[in-house]
Amino acid sequence: MVVTMKENNYIVGIGAANIDISGRSTSGIKTFDSNPGKISMSVGGVTRNVLDNYCRLGGNAYLLACLGDDLFGKYIASYSEAAGIDMSCVNRIHQGSSCYVNVLNNDGEMEVAISDMAIIENLNVDYFKRHDKIIGGSEIVMCDPSLPSASLDYLFQTYDKPIFVDTVSRAYASTIANKLEMFHTVKANKLEAEILAGKEINDSQDVELAASIILGKGAKRVFITLGKDGCYYASKKEKLFYKLDYQPNIKNVTGAGDAFMAMLIHCYMANADTLTTLKMASASSCIALESENTVSEDMSLENVRRILQEK
């Protein structure tokens, strides 16, 4: 399986870049009480995470985001630059950087999370206009729904290029449920797909119907991740369930979707077929699941191929 891209092409990611603070309990979560466990901090934000993974896979990417002038903002910038992301267009302002805090149970599954994303309101149309040449020269625009509604509208109306979106959460999914015609590729988990489709998902038939509704609302492609049950892909021409025969040693689930999306972009840029895309995206998720960090330092095409050979 060989998937390669043209060397000089790049993508633009527009959206969140923040600090992730994660606490994992060593036993079952007890609400309204202090739980013993382990606390870790890493650089995050869905769009930033996707670009971080994408660059580790060999891609080129610019990040359009807002960072505060605090210690978090400086750390996010230096870490992201070290990962290979071009940070020259980032909007640096006198405000606290965004922060995401989650609590995981002893199985690594998220119990609750809080995100402070107020700074992202500064990703407005005037900011996009200042970086028109960078956006216009990209092959793909990847974003998340935390963007202001007017900013999403501007991107869709101004740039004739594929826009990929990760729905991030049920709350954010609701903000784009009526804007799906804007997006070439939509990536959602089961709960987020329920919001996009306005339909509860209980079995595989429901998954197919939800994807059909999302396509009917204007999206060109939809990927629904189903956890241990694999994933589902649908377009007007093709439909496919896929499950990778590999059991990861799960340490943290929060970065799996970001890794999956990064590989979707990589495979699209390389003109990979659907089955190859699903295999490689699923393997990328496994690498993320096996890392305590939101973005695994082990993310690489070599390690993706290793997992696919081991399955």
N, C-alpha and C positions, 0 to 999 in steps of 0.2 A: 504494500500500500504506500504509494508515494504522493504526497500532497505538498506542492510548492507554490510560491507566490512570486509575482514580479517584484523586483528588488526596490524600485523607487516609489511604489504606490503607498499611500498612507490613508488612515482613517481618522476621523475626528470623533471624540467622545465629549458629550455635553451633559453635565449633570453634577452629581454629588461627589465630593471628595472630603472625607472626614476621618476622625479617629474612632476606631471601634474598641470599646471596652467590654470584655466578655468575662462573666463569672460562671464557672461550672461547679455545681454541687457534687460532693463526694458521696452523697446518698440521696434519697428521695427528697424533693423540695417540700419544705414546710413553710406555708404562707404565713405572713405576719410574724416572722421570726428570722433570726440570723442563721444562715446555713453555712456550715464549714465547706470549704472548697478551694478552688484555685482561680485567681483573677489574672487575666492577661490583657495586654493592650497592643493593638496593631493599627496600621493605616488602612482605611476602608473607604466606603462610599461606593455604591454599585457601579457607577460609570467608571470611576477611577480603578476599581478592582478589575473590571473587564479589560481595561486598557493594560493594566499591569500584567494580567495573564496573557493578553494578546502579544505584548512585547516579548515576554518570556518564550512565546512560541515562534518568535522571529519576525513579528510584524512591526510596522512603524505607526506611531500614533501621536496626535496632539490632544491634550486635554484642555477643554474650555470649562472652567469652574471658578468658584470664588473661595478664596482662603483669607482668613483673618490675619492680623499682624501679631498674633499671640504665639506662644511656644508650639501649640498644636499645629498651627499653619506652617511654621518653619519646618517642623518635623515632617509633615505631609509632603511638602515641596521637595525636601532633600531626599526622602525615601523614594518618592515617585521618579525623580530624575535618575536615581541610581538604578531603578528598574528599567530605564530606557524610555520613559514617557517624556515627550517634549512639553515642558511646562511654561514655555515662553509667552503663551497667550492667557495664562491664568490671571484673573482679576483679584488683586490683593487690596483689601480694604480694611479700614479701622473698625473691626467688629470681631466678635468671637467666632472662631471656626466651628463648623458643624461637628456634631458628636453623636455617636450611636452606641447605646448601652444595651446588652442583652444578658439574660440569665438562662443558662443551660442546665438541664437535669443531669443526673449521673450517666445517662445513656448518650449524652451529647445533643439531645433534642432541645430546641428552644422552647422555653416556657413563656417568656414575655420579653418584650424589647421596647425601648423608648428612643426616638430619634429627634434631635434638635437640628432642624434644617433651615432655620430662619434666614440664614445668609444667602441661600440660593435664590431668593427674590431678586438679587442683584444680577442674575443671569437674564437680562432683559434685551429688548430689541436693539437698543443703542449699543450694547456690548457686542452683539452679533454683527452689527454693521461695521464696527471697528475691525473685525476679524473676517470680513467677507471673503477675502482672497484665500485664506486658509480653509474656510468651510467650503467654498466653491471649488477648490482644487482637490478635495478629498474624494475617495472612491465610495465611502459609506459614512453616514452620520449615525452614531449610536447614542441613544439617550435613555434617560429614565423619567418616570412621570412626575418627579419632584419639580420639574421645570414649571414656571408660571404658564398658565394657559395661553396667554398672548404670545409667549416665546415659542411654544410648540406650533401655534398657528403660523407664525412667521417662517419658521424653518420649512414647514410643509409648502407654504405658498411661494417661497423664494427660491428654493433649491431643488432642481430636478435630479434627485439622486436617491438611492435606497436609504430609508430611515429604519434602523433596527431599534426596538424598544424592549427593555426588560421591565415587567410590571411591578417587581419589587415586593409588593404587599397587597393585601385586599383593599386597604384604604387608598393606596395610590392607584390600584387597578380601577377603582370607581371613577377616578378623575379622567381616565382615557376611554372608558367603555363606550362613549358616544363619539370618539375621535379615531376609530380604528382604521378608517380609510386613509389616514396619514401614513400608515406604517407598512413597509414591505415585509418585515419579519417581526412577529410578536412571540416572545418567550414568556411563559407563565407556568406556575405550578398549578396543581389541581384546584386549590382554594381560590387562587387568583383567576383562573379560567372560569370558575363559577360566577364570579362577579362580572367578568367581561361578557359572558354569554347570557347572564341572567337566568341561570339554570343550575340546579343542584346536580352534582356528579356522584353517583353511587356505584357505577359499574363501567365496563368498557364501552358499552353502547352509549352511555351518557357522555363519556369522553369524546366519542366520535361526533355526537350531536352537538356538543358544546363547541368543538372545533369548527363544525359546519356553520354554526351561528356566527362565530367570530369572523370566518371568511365572508359570510354573507353581509357583515357590517363593513367590509371593504379591505381587510388585511389580505395580503397576497400569500403569506405563509404563516403557519402557527405551529409552535413546538410547545407541547404540554408535558412538563416533567412530572413523573408519578412516583418518585421516591424508589422504594424497593421493587416497584412494579415496572420500572423502566421509564419509557417516554413514548409520546405519540406525535407524529408529524402529519400535517395535512396542508394541501394546496388545492387549487382547482383541478389539477391533473393527477395528484398522487396522494395516497394515504398509507400510513405504515406505523404499526406498533413495533417497538424494539426494546429488548432487555439484554443488557450485557451480562454474560455469565462470569461474573467476578465479584468476590466478596471483600469489600474494603474494610480495613480496621478503622472504624469511624472514631475520629477524635473531635471533630467540629463540623457541623452541617452548614454553617452560615455562608461559606464561600463556594459551595458546590454549584449553585446557579450561575454565579459570575464566571466560573471556569467553563461551564457549559456554553454560555453565550459567547465567550471569547473564541471558543473553537467553532461555533456556528459562523462567526465572522471570518475566521481563518479559512474555513472550508469554502465559504462563498467566494472569497477573494481568489481561491485556487480552483474554482469551478469543479469542486468535488461533487460526486453524485450523492443522492439522499442517504443511502445505506452507509456509505463511508462517513458521511457527516454525522449520522447518529452514533455510529461506533466510536468515532474519535471524540465527539462531545461527551459521550457517556464515560469514556476512559478519563477524560480531563476532569470530570466531576469526581471520579474516584480518587484522583491525586489530591484534589482539594479536601475531600472527606478525611483523608489520612493525615492531614496537617492540623496542628493546633492553631496555626495562623489563618486568617481569612484568605490570604493568597499564599499558596504553597511555594516555598523556595525550590521545590522539586519539579515545578511545572516546566515541561519541555516536550518537544515533539518526540524526542528519544524515549522519554518515560511513558508517554502516551502509547507509543508503539510496543513498548515492553509489556504493558498491561494487556494489550490486545493479543500479544503472542502467548501470554500466560493463561488466558481465560480457557 
